[in-house]
Amino acid sequence: MIYKYQNEEIDLSKVKRLYPAALIELDGEMAEMSLEWMEMNEGKVNLIEYILVFDFTPPKEEVKDKKVLHFDIKEKLMKEMQEVAKLFA
């Protein structure tokens, strides 16, 4: 099944993991963190953006194969997650 978002086409049949996250900056380093971690540490880190990660990496592979969608606010991320979930239902 192909999921279309803006100019992107993502083959959902190849997705190994799908997850929301927050891209944060702390002490000059950028990292991908869970939304729960972000909420617990709000005010201690700088939120760059929200992301939805489509991870195609097979288990035990070291080279990551991901497609990331970027969102400026959490509500847009959550709405897009709901759209993707409909395709898995």
Rosetta blueprint (number, residue, H / E / L):
1 M L
2 I E
3 Y E
4 K E
5 Y E
6 Q L
7 N L
8 E E
9 E E
10 I E
11 D E
12 L H
13 S H
14 K H
15 V L
16 K L
17 R E
18 L E
19 Y E
20 P E
21 A E
22 A E
23 L E
24 I E
25 E E
26 L E
27 D L
28 G L
29 E E
30 M E
31 A E
32 E E
33 M E
34 S L
35 L H
36 E H
37 W H
38 M H
39 E H
40 M H
41 N L
42 E E
43 G L
44 K L
45 V E
46 N E
47 L E
48 I E
49 E E
50 Y E
51 I E
52 L E
53 V E
54 F E
55 D E
56 F L
57 T L
58 P L
59 P L
60 K L
61 E L
62 E L
63 V L
64 K L
65 D L
66 K E
67 K E
68 V E
69 L E
70 H E
71 F E
72 D L
73 I L
74 K H
75 E H
76 K H
77 L H
78 M H
79 K H
80 E H
81 M H
82 Q H
83 E H
84 V H
85 A H
86 K H
87 L H
88 F H
89 A L
